Amino acid sequence: MSIVLRGLRPYGEQPADLVLEEGRIADVCAPGRGVGDEVIECDGLIGLPGFVDLHTHLREPGREDAETIDTGSHAAALGGFTCVHAMANSSPVADTAGVVEQVWRLGQRCGLVDVRPVGAVTVGLGGVQLAEIGAMAHSAAAVRVFSDDGECVHDPLLMRRALEYVKIFDGVIAQHAQDPRLTEGAQMNEGALSSRLGLAGWPAVAEEAIIARDVLLAEHVGSRLHVCHVSTAGSVEVLRWAKARGVPVTAEVTPHHLLLTEELIAGYDPVYKVNPPLRSQEDVEALRHAVADGTIDAIATDHAPHPREDKDCEWAAAAMGMLGLQTAFGVVVETLVATGLLTLRQVAERMSQAPARIGRVANQGGDLVPGAPANITVVDTISRTDVRARDLVSKSGNSPYVGMALPGRVWHVAYEGRITVRDGVVA
Amino acid sequence: MRHLLSAGEIDRDQAVLILDTAAELGAVTDRSIKKLPTLRGRTVVNLFYEDSTRTRISFEAAAKRLSADVLNFSAKGSSVSKGESLKDTALTLQAMGADAVVLRHGSSGAAHRLAHAGWIDASVINAGDGTHEHPTQALLDAFTIRRHLAPEGGDLAGLSVAIVGDILHSRVARSNVHLLTTLGARVTLVAPPTLIPVGVESWPCAVSYELDPVLDSVDAIMMLRVQSERMQAAYFPSALEYSRLYGLDAARLSRLPEHAIVLHPGPMNRGMEISADVADSSRAVMVEQVANGVNVRMAVLYLLLAGDGKDAG
C-alpha cells in the first residue's frame, strides 16, 4: 500500500508529491508525478516531520479516569504528533521494567503514535533510592529518558549519581527543576499578584537555583541533562550561560508558558493552575526568544489531564496541570510563527527533530527526503479556529484554551507510513 | 452590589454608605427590642470551614437583628468532614433556598469561586478566605476608627493608621490596606521583612521594618495576631525577640499621640504582639470593635439583600 501526499509543501517551501511506502518516504517528486494506491490532495498545505513530545502525562496505569494511553494517543495524533513520551508519575510509578513495558505495549496496540515511556529516576519518585534504570533501558521499551517529573530530584548527590549512571546507554535525566523547600504550599508565581490574591508564591529562584546546580553537575560529570518546562527569564539566562560553556544541557518549554500569563489567575479559576505556574509577560517574552535563538531546544506539552472534580473546586484544592496535545501547534503558530520568531524549518527542529534527538528516538524527527521514516504532519498556519470543548478527545477537559481562537490546523498525519489523521479526524 | 468578596472592590462612596448604614442600624442595638423586620423570610447561611466563633456569632447576631432565618453550617461533624466538595455543599445550600451565604474558608479565593463558578445564585459574603481578604473586618475597623477620630462622618481623609505584625499571612491587613486607603487614610505596614509580602511596593501604603519610628505620628494602630507556628518556620528567631521589636507595650503606648487608639482583630496573644496592660487600657477599643462588627455586618446584609427585587414579605 503506497500513499501519495499530492502538492505538499515541505517546510512551506516548493510543492512536491511525497510517496509513502513501507513506512518510508519512497520518493519526493514534482507535483502531479507521484504514483501510489491512494492519493491525498494536499494542495499547498505545509509538510513537517511528525511532532515528538518529550513530556506527556497519559495517566495509565492508575488514573484511567483522567486519561488512557488510547485516549491520549488520539489527542496526540490530532495534535500532529507521531511520538509522545509518557511521564513516569503513573500509579504504580513507571520505575520498573514491567511498568514501562506495559505502557509501551499499550501504545503499540493503539498504534496512533509511538508511545515512549519515561522511566522514574528514583523508586516511587521518592527521591531516595535510584530506580532500576538499567532494567528499564534494557527492556523492550528501551527507555532513554528518565524523570521524576512532578517531583524534583533535589538531593544533589542522587542527581549526580543518576546523571552518571545513564551514561551506560546514552540516556538523559529530565529534571523537574523545583526546590521543594522554597515552594512549600506554593500555588502560583510569587510576585505582586500572588501577594494581592493571598496565594502562596512559587518564586522563580526555586527553579533557577536547581537549574544552576544541575548544569554544573552535568558539566562536572559530563552527562546529558534535560530541563523540563522552563518557565522563567532567569532560567533562560542560566541555560544560555551553560550552553556557552559547552555543558551538555537541553531544555524544553510548554506552549502554555509561551502564551499565558499569571494575570489569568485573578478569577481563581483552577483551569489556570499548573506547575510550574504561569509567569509574567516578561518571562513569556524571554522564553519565546530563547526558543528562537536555540537556548531552548524543544517545545513539550506537559499535557496533564485531570478529571472534572479536580478542577471544579476552590483553587487550593485543585490539581495542577492543563491539556496541551491538541492545541500545541496552534499556540506555536500564534506565539512563534506569526510573530516571525521561527521559520517552519525551525518549527520542525523544535517540535520534532530536537526532541527526537534528546529522547534518542529512532525513526522520528527525520527530514522530508527519500528514505526518511514516513512520519509526517500536514498543517496550515493560516486558518484560525475556536478551541471547542467538544473537539477535545482527551478523557479530561481541562484546557485553558477553550473559547480562544488559535491559528494553524493539523489536517493529516502519517505515522510509520499509515494515515492516522485525515482531514482533522482520526482515520 | 451583589456579593462582598474583597474590600478592593468597594469604592469610596460605597464604603461611606456601608458605614453610614451601619451607624443607622446600630441605633437599633440601643432599643429594648433589638430587631428590624427588614429581612424577614430571607435565609442567611453561615458556611464556616474554619473555626471562628466570634465572626460566626457576629454574622448570626446581625442576620437575626434583621429578622432573617439563620442556618449555621460548620465543617466539623458535617458532610464536609466526610469529604464533600465546596461545590456539592453549595448545591445543597442552593436547594435549601439560601439568599446569602457567609463563607469562611481556609483557601484564598474560595468566596470568589463560590460566587462566580455558577454553582449558586445566592449573594456571597466573604468572611475570610485563606490569606486573601476579610472585608467585613476592615469595614468594622474603619467604622471604629471613624467613630473615634472622624465623628462627623464621611471618610477617613488625613488619618494615619499603622498595621503591625504578620502582614504576609493576614487577610485582615490586605482588606484594611484596600479599604482604609480608599477612605483616604494613610496606611503604614510594620513588620520584619520576612512577614512583608513580595511586591508590596505596588500596594498603596508605606512599609516600615521598625515600629518605634512610626509611633508618634499615628492616629490608630492595629496590632495583628502573630501565630507561634511562624516562629518554627523561621520568620523570626524567637517570640521574645518579636515581642521586643514589634510588640506594643506600655512604654510604646505612651509615645502614641494622646488621641490615638489601639485596635486588634482578635484573638489576642497577650504578651506577644500586645502587652496585657495595653490590651486592658482605655486606649484599646477591642470591645467596641466587636459591637461595631455586628452593625457593619447588618449593613452589609441589608445592602446586599434588601431591595434586590425579591419579595421580602
Interface residues (C-beta under 8 A of the other chain):
Chain A: Q187 E190 G191 A192 L193 S194 S195 R196 L197 G198 L199 A200 G201 P203 G267 Y268 D269 E309 D312 C313 E314 W315 A316 A317
Chain B: G8 S85 L86 K87 H105 G106 S107 S108 G109 A110 H112 R113 H116 A117 D129 G130 T131 H132 E133 R171 R174 P197 V198 G199 V200 E201 S202 W203
